[in-house]
Amino acid sequence: MPQSTAALLPQVDHRNGNPLAARKSVICRQKNSGSEMAMINCSRLDRRRFHRRQFDRRQFLGLAALFAATTALVLPVTSLPAHAAEDEATWASLKPDVFGSRTIEDGAGVIKLDAPYRAEDAAIVPIGFEAGLADGRTIKAVTVIVDENPSPVVATFRFGEGRKTVGLSTRVRVNSYSYVRAVAEASDGKLYMTKAFVKASGGCSAPAGKDPEEAAANVGKMRMATFDKDGRREAQVQLRHPNNSGLQSDPVTHLFIPAWFVRDLEVRQGDKTVMSMQGGISISEDPTIRFTVAPGGAGPYEVKAIDTENREFKGTFEPKPAS
């Protein structure tokens, strides 16, 4: 049986008064000083990432001086394949945790991923995908992954039954240069993947874009709209929520702000699910999701979201008449 992606999504916990964010065998604990995060029970991959992030400032300055003194030197071309190999090594370590031993086929002709090569803002990187099958099978779900993020699984999006084609766009955080992957699951259980390399850094630790008090006062406010575009119907849900990653620091105390994010979101029409999301810290502040809607639905849309504090947010929206 495939392993659930929920195992890789952050879970909020507290021990000895210190907030924790846990992912599988990794526990990130905030020290009282707020100067660093200690990792307990880390896997080999996550230990490597952690120590790399704790790079000593004096070492950095020394290397910077060395680089300035040797600007005439040219880096060997052989360093590029090594970098690419490291990127794929991350995925090789990550893939069994997310999909177990399941085979993932090339997604060419099945799923298309749209992502910027160089992001303008690492905290709100726009991504989108379209997936479809022409052989009678349907698309059950699409999982989005950012290899180098602290919590790599961005979200799993599921769609109503009988969807031969689906499309969705949202905004995500990218913490360092990384492959972004979209893995589609067909109705027969087969998996298809495509990927794009995105140059962005610091998205998971970037400060919130809104005043914390204002953000808290507006948590849960929701909007939904429907559109007709290129002969198909689309819907967009916007939810006000800080979606704190647990890696951002308070500008006054310099302590880490505890993780607090939307973990589940579902859109229903009548007794049918239109789209649902199981998300994590990599979804940007104020989650916005735009997705295609199957024709023929009737009645209002019911939207329900649940965050990691188990707070529920609900909204009912009448669809725009089809044009």
Buried (B, 14 or more C-beta within 10 A) or exposed (E): EEBEBEEBBBBBBEEEEBBBBBBBEBBBBBEEEEEEBEBEEBBEBBEEBBEEEEEEEEEEEEEEEEEEEEEEEEEEEEEEEEEEEEBEEBBEBBBEBBBEEBEBEEBEEBBBBEBBEEBEBBBBBBBBBBBBBEEEBBBBBBBBBBBBBBBBBBBBBBBBEEBBBBBBBBBBBBBBBBBBBBBBBBBEEBBBBBBBBBEBBBBBBBBBEBEBEEBEEEBBEBEBEBEEEEEEBBBBBBBBBBBBBBBBBEEEEEBBBBBBBBBBBBBBBEEEBBBBBBBBBBBBBBBBBBBBBBEEBEEBBBBBBBBBEEEEBEBEBEBEEEE
